[in-house]
């Protein structure tokens, strides 16, 4: 089954590595970078380490402007691992297609039924 939490964690780590690479190429400490960009040091530390919540788009935009890279720089070369598994599983694809065709009330009923199976 698709694990979006795992994908998000992997994406946060990917973004963090990109940020660290950019920062070290400029020869900046985290403290100096955070001050130059106007980000709280603890928040920047979380971004670079890929911990806590997902990065805010506003913050990524500030960093992209500072480093003079396009915003998609942080996402390029990243592949969703769990999403690829779904594409390769015909039964899950068929179920997902059928689910998407349902009316919203029927979708909610399906989700309630599936949750009751746990």
N, C-alpha and C positions, 0 to 999 in steps of 0.2 A: 504494500500500500504506500501511497505517496506521503512522505514526511516533510511537510513544509517547514517545520521548526528546524530540522536538520539542514535543509537548503538555506534557510535564513542564517543559521550559524556559520555555514560554509561561506556564504556571501559576505558576511561581516568580516570573517578572517581574510578573505580575498581583498576586500577594500582596505583593511588594516595593513596588509603587506604592501599594497600599492602606495598607501600614504607613507609608510616607513621608507620605502625605496626613494620616493620623491624627496622626502625630508633629508635623508642621508646624502643623496646626490648634491643637495644644496649646502651640505655641511652645517645644518642647523640642529640645535638641541630642541627637544620638545617644548621646553619653557619659552625659548625665543620664538619658535614658530607660533605657538599659541598666542603669544603677545602680539606678533605681527599681524596675525589673521583676526584677532579679536575673539578667540575661543577660550573658555575656561580650561586651564591645564588638566584638571581631572577628566573633563569631557573629552578633550583631545586624546588623553591616555586611553580612555575606553574605546575610542574610535580605532586607534592604531592597534590595540590589542584584540579588537573584535569582541569585546565584552559588553554587557548591558544591552540596552535597546538598540534598535536599528538606527543608523545614522539619519539625521534629518536632511532633507533635500537642500534646505537653506545652507546648512553647514558644508555639504559637499560642493555646492555652488561657490561658496567663499573660497574653499580650498582649490577648486578648479581654476578660479580667477587668479588666485595667488600664484599657482604653479604654471599658469598659462597652458592648461590642457583642457580639452573638451570634457564635458560632464560624463560622457560615456567612457572616458578613460578608466574610471573606477570599476566599470562593469565588463569591459572588453576582456576577452580570454576566459570568461567565467561561464561554466556550463552547469545547469541544474542536473545533478546526478539522479535524483529520484524522478524527475520529470522524464528523463530518457527511459527509465524503466517502464513508465506508464505507456509511452509511445510504442514500446515493443511488446506489450501485453494486449492481444486482441480482445480478450474478454473484458478487461478493464476499460478499454477504449469503447467497446460496445455499450457497456453500462453507463459510462460517462456521457456518451452521445444521447442515450435514451433519457438520462436524468435531465440533461439540458433542454430537451424538448418538452418536458413537463411544465405545467403552469406552476407559479410560485407556491400556491397552497399545497399542491401535490409534492413539490420538492421538500417543503417543510415536513410533510407527513413521512416522506421517505427517510429524511434525516432523523426524525423522532424514532421511527422504527429501528433504524440501524443503531442508534444510541441505546435503545432498549436491549439490544443483543449483548452488550458488553457485560 
